[in-house]
Amino acid sequence: MSSRGSRTGFTRSPEGTTLSEPWVTIIGRGHSGTRAMSHTLSASGVFMGEPLNGSGDLIPPQGMYEACGVFAEYVDWRGGLAWDFSRAFDAEIPDRFTALIRAYLVSVLDSPVELAGWKIPETTLVYPWIVRMFPRMKYIFWIRNPRDCILGGHLTDDLRDFGIDYPPADDVRLRRAVSWKYQYDLVKATSRPEQWIEVRFEDFVLRQDETLARLAEFLGVPLAKIPVRPEAVGRWRRDEGVNHYSFLASAMQEYGYEMPADPQPQQGSS
């Protein structure tokens, strides 16, 4: 699935040099459909690292996972669904974190082409320090309706696995919703990089041509059109379980997602 960006017109780095920073990355919680953007970039000749798994993630992921644990040491849980990222924002990035990220990205940073990047959802958990390491990189923030996002499992469902505290929750969907909110809060609390675009998964699927045009303008390169599945949008409508929590309401409203007529009472906030 990987490609070294050899399509005609794509610029190669001067022979014998490596990238000072990657060209692009995709930020977004797991199960948000970020694979669609990774596959699009690969199909368009962008080198997304190697090897890649079926989701378009750069693997092996262990270095990124360890880096998430280092970052988590600088996050303070204030109770309920409130986290303080001040120490992470103010601290000097530890050398261990930098080494882990550069080791994880070795195939990208050593790429002979300039159009090189990566995708793995756990990048979102360390996003503030990634921005500081690579301030000139292009960032694609990928959003999916949390009501659909929490229907499927992902490694980041339980934030404690990555060193982040939150209220005890036995219900797996509640844990996923808390994870969605935490990652949304972390991204929104971070100073936006210079090159930034937000894309809803639903727009990529249902208005693909329009969304690809917007992305191509942002990236400055033509993009391939990959197959999409319209049935992936609105799966929550066919779901019989709880798929909405009131603490997600403001984010859902911000991105224009349909609100339930009878929302579930606030959960996990105290």
Backbone as a ProteinNet text record, in pm:
[ID]
protein_1_A
[PRIMARY]
MSSRGSRTGFTRSPEGTTLSEPWVTIIGRGHSGTRAMSHTLSASGVFMGEPLNGSGDLIPPQGMYEACGVFAEYVDWRGGLAWDFSRAFDAEIPDRFTALIRAYLVSVLDSPVELAGWKIPETTLVYPWIVRMFPRMKYIFWIRNPRDCILGGHLTDDLRDFGIDYPPADDVRLRRAVSWKYQYDLVKATSRPEQWIEVRFEDFVLRQDETLARLAEFLGVPLAKIPVRPEAVGRWRRDEGVNHYSFLASAMQEYGYEMPADPQPQQGSS
[TERTIARY]
81.9	0	85	210.3	291.3	345.5	370.7	426	527.3	632.4	735.5	715.6	591.9	563.4	639.6	646.5	726.5	649.1	528.1	447.5	513.3	497.2	558.6	518.1	616	588.5	606.4	621.2	642.8	792	824.3	961.5	1035.9	1155.2	1242.2	1336.6	1372.8	1470.7	1606.8	1694.7	1829.8	1893.5	1965.2	2022.9	2111.4	2091.8	2173.3	2119.6	2002.9	1946.4	1823	1784.2	1661.1	1571.9	1444.1	1348.6	1373.9	1368.3	1377.9	1248.7	1137.4	1010.7	920	825.2	735.6	649.7	583.8	501.4	358.9	304.6	163.9	140.6	41.6	-8.7	-158.9	-223.4	-368.5	-395	-472.1	-507.4	-654	-684	-823.6	-832.6	-938.3	-954.1	-971.5	-927.3	-947.7	-1094.3	-1123.4	-1257.6	-1330	-1251	-1309.6	-1303.8	-1250.7	-1240.4	-1115.4	-1012.7	-889.5	-820.4	-851	-789.7	-824.7	-942.8	-982.9	-887	-842.2	-749.5	-610.8	-567.7	-437.9	-434	-539.6	-545	-548.8	-618.5	-623.5	-484.8	-412.2	-278.1	-184.8	-191.3	-108	-141	-271.2	-312.4	-273.2	-247.3	-208	-56.9	16.7	161	235.6	166.5	234.1	287.6	411.5	471.2	427.6	352.6	296	372.6	502.3	584.1	570.9	658	648.6	708.4	644.7	525.8	397.5	287.7	155.3	67.3	-26.6	-126.3	-248.1	-352	-469.6	-545.4	-522.7	-588.1	-507	-393.8	-308.4	-226.1	-213.2	-131.8	14	104.7	246.2	275.8	336.8	371.5	519.4	580	521.6	493.6	391.3	345.5	405.2	488.7	529.1	595	676	740.2	640.8	536.8	431.5	357	327.8	257.6	339.6	468.5	554.1	558.4	561.8	561.5	433.2	320.5	193.9	204.9	272.4	290.2	376.9	479.2	564.7	483.4	404	322.3	221.5	161.5	57.7	108.6	238.1	294.5	280.9	251.6	240.6	94.9	0.4	-141.8	-198.2	-270.3	-328.7	-480.3	-533.7	-678.8	-733.5	-832.7	-891.2	-1024.8	-1055.9	-1183.2	-1288	-1386.9	-1490.7	-1429.2	-1473.7	-1419.6	-1339.5	-1249.1	-1165.8	-1019.3	-941.7	-798.4	-723.7	-611.5	-528.2	-402.1	-384.6	-271	-157.9	-167.6	-72.6	71	95.6	233.5	288.3	203.4	247.6	279.4	198.4	221.1	347.3	375.9	485.7	619.3	616.8	740.1	825.1	952.8	1041.9	1014.3	1006.5	976.7	1091.9	1062.9	1170	1245	1374.9	1455.5	1404.5	1355.9	1306	1188	1099.2	984.9	1032.3	1120.7	1171.1	1236.6	1315.1	1382.4	1282.1	1178.3	1076.5	1003	965.8	892.7	981.1	1104.9	1193.7	1224.4	1234.1	1255.2	1131.3	1014.6	890	876.7	919.7	904.5	1026.6	1114.7	1240.7	1220.6	1123	1103.1	1052.4	978.6	927.5	1038.8	1110.9	1215.7	1332.5	1353.7	1461.1	1413.6	1288.8	1233.5	1306.5	1328	1392.7	1297.8	1170.9	1074.6	1027.1	989	943.7	800.8	718.7	579.2	568.9	598.2	599.8	529.3	454.4	383	344.8	250.7	208.7	70.4	13.7	-112.9	-114.2	-150	-187.2	-268.8	-385.9	-473.5	-409.2	-315.1	-253.5	-172.5	-142	-75.7	-155.8	-288	-374.4	-343.8	-303.7	-276.2	-149.4	-66.2	57.4	61.9	-50.7	-58.2	12.1	-2.5	63.5	214.5	278.3	423.9	462.3	374.5	401	402.8	310	306.4	434.8	483.7	606.9	729	728.7	839.5	838.7	716.5	702.5	605.6	644.3	551.3	511.5	589.1	557.9	484	460.3	392	244.6	184.8	41.8	-35.6	-141	-221.1	-364.1	-410.5	-549.2	-620.3	-713.8	-789.9	-918.6	-932	-1040.1	-1144.5	-1266.4	-1374.5	-1483.3	-1537.8	-1653.8	-1756.5	-1882	-1989.5	-1960.7	-1949.6	-1917.2	-2020.4	-2141.8	-2244.4	-2210.5	-2144.4	-2093.8	-1958.6	-1876.8	-1739.4	-1735.4	-1827.7	-1821.8	-1888.5	-1939.5	-2001.1	-1896.5	-1776.2	-1671.1	-1556.5	-1486.1	-1377.4	-1247.4	-1162.4	-1029	-937.5	-808.8	-711	-716.8	-759.9	-764.6	-897.1	-980.3	-1108.2	-1088.5	-990.3	-962.6	-837.6	-857.1	-744.5	-642.7	-685	-590.1	-478.2	-506.9	-402.8	-290	-316.9	-216.8	-178.6	-215.3	-171.6	-259.3	-379.5	-469.7	-581.3	-599.7	-704.9	-838.1	-946.1	-1081.5	-1175.2	-1300.5	-1390.1	-1409.5	-1417.5	-1439.5	-1564.1	-1552.7	-1665	-1659.8	-1762.3	-1769.3	-1824.7	-1902.4	-1965.9	-1866.6	-1847.9	-1746.1	-1779.3	-1906.5	-1940.2	-1916.2	-1938.4	-1907.3	-1757.1	-1678	-1532.6	-1492.4	-1553.7	-1521.6	-1562.2	-1677.2	-1723	-1629	-1582.4	-1486.5	-1357.4	-1312.5	-1192.4	-1210.9	-1327.8	-1357.1	-1347	-1410.1	-1409.2	-1268.5	-1194.4	-1058.5	-975.2	-981.3	-899.5	-947.2	-1077.2	-1131.3	-1081.6	-1090.2	-1045.8	-897	-817	-673	-639.7	-703.8	-678.5	-721.6	-838.9	-890.4	-810	-748.5	-670.1	-532.1	-490.1	-357.1	-359.1	-258.2	-248.7	-245.5	-328.3	-342.3	-216.9	-163.8	-47.6	-85.5	15.4	-7.2	-81.8	-49.1	-110.8	-205.7	-331.8	-433.5	-563.2	-626.5	-757.8	-838.5	-969.6	-1059.3	-1152.5	-1169.4	-1252.3	-1343.9	-1472.3	-1565.8	-1566.1	-1561.6	-1569.6	-1695	-1803.8	-1931.1	-1923.9	-1853.6	-1838.4	-1750.1	-1644.7	-1557.1	-1633.6	-1727.3	-1803.1	-1917	-1995.3	-2117	-2095.8	-1989.3	-1955.2	-1807.1	-1772.3	-1631.8	-1562.2	-1624.3	-1559.2	-1530.7	-1630.6	-1615.1	-1507.4	-1507.2	-1410.8	-1269.9	-1257	-1126.1	-1070.1	-1157.1	-1111.9	-1058.6	-1126.6	-1081.6	-948.9	-935.8	-811.3	-697.1	-725.5	-621.9	-571.4	-661.6	-620.8	-531.3	-567.9	-488.3	-350.2	-345.2	-219.8	-135.2	-200.8	-127.7	-88.5	-154.9	-129.2	-262.6	-270	-393	-412	-537.4	-567.5	-649.3	-616.5	-691.2	-824.6	-919.5	-1051.9	-1062.5	-1078.9	-1088.8	-1235.9	-1268.8	-1406.9	-1444.7	-1568.3	-1620.8	-1753.4	-1796.8	-1921.9	-2019.4	-2120.7	-2217.3	-2285.4	-2297.1	-2364	-2282.6	-2156.1	-2074.8	-2117.7	-2198.7	-2247.4	-2383.2	-2400.1	-2529.6	-2562.7	-2461.7	-2488.1	-2560.6	-2544.6	-2611.2	-2762.7	-2814.9	-2960.7	-3014.7	-2931.4	-2973.7	-2929.1	-2871.1	-2818.5	-2924.3	-2932.2	-3033.6	-2977.5	-2846.9	-2787	-2771.1	-2713.1	-2685	-2566.8	-2586.9	-2478.3	-2460	-2520.3	-2501.6	-2494.8	-2403	-2390.2	-2390	-2456.3	-2477.5	-2347.4	-2239.2	-2113.3	-2050.6	-2107.7	-2060.1	-2137.4	-2239.9	-2333.5	-2266	-2180.5	-2123.2	-2036.1	-1958.7	-1874.1	-1960.7	-2066.9	-2156.3	-2221.4	-2261.6	-2321.3	-2219.4	-2096.2	-1991.1	-1972.7	-1983.9	-1959.7	-2088.5	-2200	-2324.5	-2386.6	-2361.9	-2420.5	-2559.4	-2645.2	-2783.7	-2786.7	-2861.2	-2873.5	-2995.1	-2987.5	-3102.2	-3216.4	-3338	-3454.1	-3459.2	-3420.1	-3419.5	-3280.5	-3188.4	-3049.8	-3039.9	-2938.7	-2911.8	-2867	-2899.6	-2853.5	-2701.8	-2649.2	-2504.2	-2448.3	-2339.9	-2275.7	-2126	-2061	-1916.5	-1856.7	-1935	-1882.4	-1853.7	-1872.5	-1846.4	-1786.7
-121.2	0	125.7	113	233.1	271.9	401.1	454.5	560.6	568.7	667.5	796.1	825.4	954.9	980.3	879.7	892	944.9	988.5	1037.7	1160.6	1173.4	1283.9	1417.4	1505.1	1638.6	1651.1	1540.4	1547.8	1566.7	1658.7	1701.3	1606.8	1569.1	1487.1	1576.9	1533.7	1607	1595.5	1693.8	1682.7	1551.5	1488.6	1357.6	1360.8	1260	1249.9	1326.6	1394.1	1469.8	1399.2	1436.4	1385.2	1503	1473.3	1578.8	1634.7	1767.1	1826.6	1804.1	1797.4	1759.9	1705.1	1618.8	1562.3	1669.5	1630.4	1723.2	1730.3	1617.4	1614.5	1505.8	1529.2	1424.9	1442.9	1337.8	1336.2	1317.9	1409.3	1406.3	1366.2	1274.9	1236	1109.6	1099.4	983	856.3	744.3	616.2	589.4	522.5	491	615.7	714.5	834.4	830.6	721.5	712.9	777.1	795.6	858.7	774.7	644.5	561.2	611.3	670.1	720	827.7	914.5	1020.4	963.6	868.8	806.5	734.3	660.1	589.4	687.2	798.8	901.1	957	989.9	1044.4	942.7	817.5	713.9	697.4	696.6	682.8	802.9	913.8	1037.3	1052.1	950.5	953.1	1005.9	1033.1	1079.7	957.3	963.6	853.7	865.3	764.8	767.6	678.6	659.1	573.5	428.6	345.8	201.4	125.3	9.7	-45.8	18	-3.7	41.1	-79.6	-65.1	-170.6	-140.6	-221.8	-205.4	-77.4	-14.3	112.7	232.8	205.8	315.7	374.7	300.8	345.7	307.4	396.4	364.1	272.5	158.6	61.4	25	-35	-72.6	50.5	42	160.6	179.4	86.8	87.9	218.8	277.6	403.7	514.4	519.8	619.7	593	466.3	433.8	477	451.2	491.7	643.8	712.2	858.8	911.7	844.2	884	876.9	774.1	761.4	871.8	913.4	1023.5	1152.6	1179.6	1301.4	1300	1183.2	1173.5	1215.7	1203.4	1243.2	1393.8	1469.8	1615.2	1663.2	1570.1	1603.4	1581.3	1679.9	1670.7	1659.9	1555	1537.3	1619	1704.1	1791.3	1739.2	1613.6	1556.3	1571.4	1483.2	1488	1469.2	1550.8	1546.7	1673.3	1703.5	1823.3	1783.8	1823.6	1796.7	1927.9	1941.2	2060.4	2024.3	2089.1	2060.4	2161.9	2247.7	2357.5	2309.3	2205.7	2159.3	2107.7	2041.6	1992.4	2107.6	2212.8	2327.6	2404.5	2410.5	2494.2	2421.6	2290.6	2215.3	2206.2	2192.2	2156.8	2012.2	1984.8	1849.1	1757.1	1649.7	1560	1497.3	1479.5	1417.3	1277.6	1206.4	1070.7	1074.2	1170.9	1182.5	1208	1303.9	1337.4	1216.7	1142.9	1025.2	919	898.2	798.4	836.4	962.2	1005.8	996	1038.9	1033.5	888.8	800.5	659.5	600.4	636.5	588.4	637.6	760.9	823.4	805.8	714.3	705.6	687.5	607.3	586.4	712.4	795.7	921.2	1025.5	1039.7	1141	1108.3	979.8	939	926.8	963.2	949.3	1039.6	992	1074.9	1173.6	1173.7	1266	1366.3	1483.1	1587.5	1564.5	1502.9	1479.6	1348.9	1357.1	1240.4	1275.5	1181.5	1204.9	1073.7	1080.2	958.1	978.2	863.1	862.3	747.4	778.7	680.3	756.8	706.2	785	829.9	752.1	788.3	917.6	963.3	1093.5	1202.5	1188	1288.1	1302.2	1193.8	1196.5	1274	1301.4	1376.6	1500.4	1535.7	1643.1	1773	1822.5	1949.5	1947.7	1835.3	1827.9	1800.5	1734.8	1715.5	1850.8	1938.5	2072.5	2148.9	2132.9	2203.3	2144.4	2014.5	1951.8	1986.4	1991.8	2010.4	2125.6	2247.8	2360.9	2396.4	2357.3	2394.1	2284.9	2174.3	2063.1	2096.2	2029.2	2043.9	1946.1	1997.4	1916.8	1905.8	1782.2	1755.5	1701.5	1779.1	1737.3	1672	1544.7	1461.2	1439.6	1479	1471.1	1376.4	1296.3	1212.2	1226.5	1222.7	1229	1130.1	1176.4	1083	973.3	996.9	893.1	771.7	795.8	686.1	638.1	731.9	699.3	600.7	612.4	526.8	390.9	364.9	234.4	124.8	162	63.8	81.2	-27.4	-24	26.2	80	123.5	113.3	104.4	88.7	201.8	319.9	436.2	448.1	344.8	351.7	378.6	313.1	331.1	416.3	542.6	636.1	596.1	518.8	478	391.8	324	245.3	333.8	464.2	559.2	659.9	628.2	709.4	827.9	835.3	948.4	904.8	978.3	947.4	1009.2	945	994.7	919.5	963	897	749.1	663	520.3	499.4	410.3	384.4	238.9	164.2	23.1	4.9	102	91.7	128.9	39.9	62.1	183.1	205.9	321.7	452.8	452.6	571.7	598.2	492.4	509.9	567.2	518.2	570.5	716.7	751.5	890.7	982.4	935.9	1015	1031.8	924.8	932.6	1033.5	1032.4	1128.1	1270.3	1293.9	1428.5	1471.8	1381.7	1417	1459.9	1384.1	1415.5	1542.6	1563.5	1689.7	1806.9	1793.9	1901.5	1930.5	1825.7	1842.3	1917.9	1881.3	1949.7	2095.4	2119.3	2255.9	2345.1	2286.6	2365.2	2401.4	2335.9	2355.5	2468.8	2553.5	2660.8	2601.6	2655	2599.2	2626.7	2524.7	2547.7	2631.9	2681.6	2770.9	2701.5	2575.2	2501.2	2396	2426.4	2347.9	2347.6	2231	2220.4	2118.3	2143.6	2050.4	1987.6	1857.6	1783.6	1689.5	1697	1600.2	1474.1	1359.4	1232	1227.6	1278.5	1274.4	1352.8	1465.6	1544.4	1472.2	1404.5	1330.7	1220.2	1157.3	1046.5	1095.6	1190.3	1231.1	1345.3	1421.3	1530.9	1520.1	1405.6	1373.3	1468.9	1497.9	1585.4	1723.3	1778.3	1910.3	1909.5	1804	1794.8	1770.6	1687.4	1665.5	1794.2	1874.5	2001.4	2093.3	2096.4	2180.9	2130.6	1998.8	1941.3	1963.7	1948.8	1968.1	2112.3	2205.3	2346	2368.4	2307.5	2320.4	2257.3	2139	2066	2113.7	2168.3	2215.7	2107.1	1991	1880.6	1818.2	1758	1688.1	1562.9	1528.6	1412.7	1310.1	1183.8	1074.2	1056.9	999.8	972	822.9	787.6	647.9	610	482.6	441.4	472.1	514.8	538.9	466.3	450.7	379.4	471.9	519.9	611.1	552.3	420.1	357.9	371.8	416.7	438.2	562.1	645.9	768.2	741.9	781.5	768.7	629.8	552.3	418.1	421.2	531.1	542.8	535.5	571.5	567.8	425.7	328.6	187.9	117.4	193.8	137.9	143.9	40.4	34.3	65.4	87.9	117.4	266.9	302.9	443.2	488	593.5	642.5	793.9	852.8	996	1025.5	1115.7	1162.5	1314.4	1375	1519.1	1598.5	1540.4	1615	1629.8	1562.6	1577.7	1684.3	1741.4	1827.7	1948.2	2018.1	2141	2112.2	2005	1969	1928	1853.8	1813	1934.5	2029.1	2151.5	2230.5	2235.7	2308.2	2254.8	2123.3	2062.6	2028.2	2077.5	2065	1927.1	1849	1715.9	1720.7	1635	1629.6	1590.7	1668	1640.8	1553.3	1464.8	1379.8	1460	1417	1485.6	1468.8	1350.5	1321.9	1275.6	1369.7	1331.2	1253.3	1167.3	1093.1	1191.8	1166.1	1255	1257.5	1366.1	1380.4	1261.7	1202.7	1090	1113.1	1058.9	1061.6	1195.7	1291.4	1425.8	1461.3	1370	1400	1280.7
0	0	0	42.5	50.7	-84.9	-100.1	-222.9	-187.1	-264.5	-233.9	-310.8	-349.1	-406.3	-534.2	-623.3	-742.4	-861.5	-843.2	-954.5	-1015.3	-1144.3	-1216.5	-1156.6	-1136.2	-1085.1	-935.9	-863.8	-721	-694.8	-608.4	-587.2	-493.9	-535.9	-452	-374.4	-255.1	-177.2	-245	-223.3	-278.1	-236	-327.7	-301.8	-177.8	-92.8	27.3	146	130	240.6	295.6	415.7	475	509.4	534	564.2	703.7	717	850.2	926.6	854.5	914.1	805.6	843	743	677.4	568.8	492.1	545.1	592.2	632.5	736.7	823.1	910.8	926.2	972.8	991.7	1141.2	1197.8	1339.7	1351	1441.8	1461.2	1543.4	1623	1709.1	1626.2	1681.6	1616.2	1589.2	1480.2	1432.7	1380.5	1337.6	1276.6	1124.7	1069.7	924	868.8	953.8	906.7	799.9	793.7	691.5	552	536.6	404.1	355.9	446.9	407.3	383.2	465.6	444.4	310.8	279.8	151.6	34.9	53.5	-51.6	-78.7	27	9.3	-55.9	-12.7	-73.7	-221.7	-253.4	-393.2	-477.3	-411.1	-480.4	-491.6	-448.4	-461.1	-342.2	-232.5	-111.2	-36.9	4.2	80	225.1	272.9	407.7	504.7	475.9	559.3	519.6	578	553.1	670.7	698.8	633.4	686.4	612.3	653.3	679	773.5	790.8	703.5	715.3	631.3	655	770.1	800.6	753.3	687.4	643.6	755.9	867.7	979.7	956.3	993.3	991.5	1109.2	1080	1183.6	1170.5	1273.3	1402.3	1489.3	1574.6	1647.7	1786.5	1831.7	1973.5	2015.3	1927.7	1961.5	1986.8	1904.2	1924.2	2054.5	2083.6	2207.4	2329	2325.7	2437.2	2450.2	2337.7	2339.8	2403.1	2378.2	2440.7	2592.2	2642.6	2786.6	2844.1	2769.9	2815.4	2823.9	2720.2	2719.8	2834.9	2860.9	2964.3	3101.1	3126.3	3254.5	3278.4	3174.2	3183.7	3176.8	3185.2	3183.8	3323.4	3376.4	3510	3500.4	3560.4	3565.2	3680.8	3652.8	3754.1	3805.6	3776.5	3819.1	3710.2	3714.8	3611.5	3474	3381.6	3245	3218.9	3309.8	3297.4	3311.9	3214.8	3215.8	3197	3265.4	3256.4	3177.6	3063.9	2977.2	2993.8	3095.3	3110.2	3119.5	3197.7	3212.5	3080.4	3004.2	2872.8	2779	2784.6	2697.3	2735.9	2866.1	2914.4	2921.4	2933.8	2956.8	2830.2	2851.4	2741.1	2703.4	2575.3	2531.6	2572.8	2644.8	2689.2	2571.2	2589.7	2484.5	2450.8	2549.8	2524.4	2428.9	2445.3	2356	2213.2	2198.3	2065.4	1999.4	2077.1	2022.4	1979.3	2060.3	2026.7	1898.3	1884	1765.3	1641.8	1652.2	1536	1497	1593.8	1562.4	1494.3	1545.5	1484.1	1339.6	1315	1183.3	1093.7	1126.2	1053	903.2	861.9	717.9	649.8	723.9	669.3	662.8	773.1	779.3	686.5	658.3	567.2	422.7	397.4	262.6	163.3	40.9	-61.9	-128.6	-88.5	-148.7	-44.7	-90.2	1.2	48	-36.5	-0.1	77	204.9	291.7	422.2	475.1	599.7	664.6	757.4	825.2	884.5	922.5	994.3	1092.8	1215.5	1316.6	1419.3	1459.7	1547.6	1677.8	1730.3	1857.6	1849.1	1729.2	1714.8	1784	1783.8	1846.6	1995.1	2059.6	2203	2236.6	2137.7	2160.6	2071.3	2018.3	1919.2	1960.5	2084.7	2118.6	2098.1	2129	2113	1968.1	1892.8	1750	1679.4	1716.1	1656.7	1688.2	1809.6	1846.2	1776.1	1753.6	1681.5	1533.2	1476.4	1332	1303.7	1332	1321.1	1178.5	1079.6	941	865.3	929.1	864.6	839.8	743.8	716.1	804.8	869.7	962.1	909.7	897.5	859.5	983	1037.6	1155.4	1107.3	1136.7	1085.4	1194.4	1166.4	1264.6	1213	1303.3	1270.8	1381.4	1344.1	1443.3	1555	1678.4	1787.3	1803.5	1759.9	1772	1685.1	1571.9	1489.7	1540.3	1583.5	1622.8	1738.5	1832.9	1951.7	1930.9	1811.3	1785.1	1768.7	1726.7	1704.8	1801.6	1827.5	1922.6	1862.9	1949.6	1909.9	2030.8	2004.8	2111.7	2212.7	2169	2258.9	2333.9	2330.9	2401.9	2550.9	2610.4	2753.7	2766.9	2800.3	2808.5	2913.8	3012.9	3115.3	3057.1	2947.2	2881.4	2830	2818.9	2771.7	2880	3005.8	3118.1	3152.2	3094.7	3119.1	3213.5	3323.6	3419.7	3378.1	3420.6	3397.3	3490.3	3504.3	3599	3565	3664.4	3638.3	3552.8	3455.8	3365.6	3322.5	3359.6	3321.8	3180.3	3135.5	3004.9	2894.7	2797.4	2694.4	2607.1	2580.5	2497.5	2571.7	2700.3	2778.2	2776.4	2789	2781	2645.7	2540.3	2406.4	2393.6	2450.1	2443.4	2521.6	2637.2	2715.2	2635.5	2571.1	2488.5	2375.1	2312.2	2204.4	2258.3	2374.5	2431.5	2471.8	2534.1	2575.9	2456.3	2348.7	2231.8	2163	2160.7	2108.6	2193.5	2325.6	2415.6	2397.1	2382.8	2368.7	2240.1	2132.5	2004.9	2012.8	2068.2	2073.5	2168.1	2268.7	2364.2	2309.8	2204.4	2147.9	2045.8	2049.4	1950.7	1810.7	1724.1	1590	1507	1439.4	1353.3	1231.2	1164.1	1050.6	938	913.1	801.7	859.2	856.8	928.9	849.5	842.5	780.5	859.6	871.5	939.2	835.2	845.8	749.7	826.5	795.8	852.4	765.7	829.9	758.2	671.5	724.9	651.9	521.2	522.4	399.7	299.6	348.5	259	187.4	256.9	199.2	110.7	159.2	89.5	-9.4	9.4	-83.2	-118.1	-173.8	-192.2	-288.7	-401.5	-499.8	-440.7	-374.4	-313	-204.9	-123.7	-14.3	-67.4	-169.8	-230.2	-289.6	-349.6	-407.6	-298.4	-185.1	-74.1	-18.7	-6.4	43.1	-55.9	-185.3	-287.2	-286.7	-265.3	-257.8	-136.2	-24.8	96.9	80.2	21.3	8.9	-108	-209.6	-326.1	-422.4	-414.5	-507.2	-547.4	-666.5	-705.1	-620.7	-594.5	-511.2	-588.2	-565.9	-626.4	-554.9	-625.6	-568.7	-540.1	-412.9	-373.6	-353.8	-358.5	-330.4	-185.8	-164.6	-31	-15.7	106.8	135.6	206.5	135.9	198.8	321.6	326.6	441.6	569.8	559.4	679	756.6	693.2	757.9	821.9	945	1011.7	1059.7	1090.1	1141.5	1275.3	1347.3	1477.4	1463.8	1346.6	1327.2	1334.1	1303.3	1305.2	1432.8	1523.2	1646.8	1756.7	1837.1	1942.4	2080.8	2089.2	2218.2	2240.2	2354	2383.8	2297.8	2220.9	2136.1	2148.2	2250.6	2272	2420.9	2456	2592.9	2589.7	2685.1	2678.5	2683.9	2739.1	2742.9	2603.4	2504.3	2366.8	2289.7	2351.6	2279.8	2214.9	2289.6	2233.9	2112.8	2117.9	2003.7	1884.7	1910.2	1802	1736.5	1816.7	1762.3	1681.3	1728.8	1657.6	1516.6	1500.6	1369.4	1294.6	1343	1269	1269.6	1374.1	1381.4	1444.7	1397.6	1445.5	1592.1	1668	1810.6	1837	1936.3	1967.1	2028.1	2000.1	2055.9	2207	2253.8	2397.3	2436.8	2459.6	2489.8	2619.8	2624.9	2747.2	2854.9	2979.5	3086.5	3092.1	3149.2	3160.8	3236.5	3178.8	3243.6	3246.7	3345.9	3352.6	3380.6	3424.7	3441.7	3586.5	3673.6	3813.7	3883.3
[MASK]
++++++++++++++++++++++++++++++++++++++++++++++++++++++++++++++++++++++++++++++++++++++++++++++++++++++++++++++++++++++++++++++++++++++++++++++++++++++++++++++++++++++++++++++++++++++++++++++++++++++++++++++++++++++++++++++++++++++++++++++++++++++++++++++++++++++++++++++

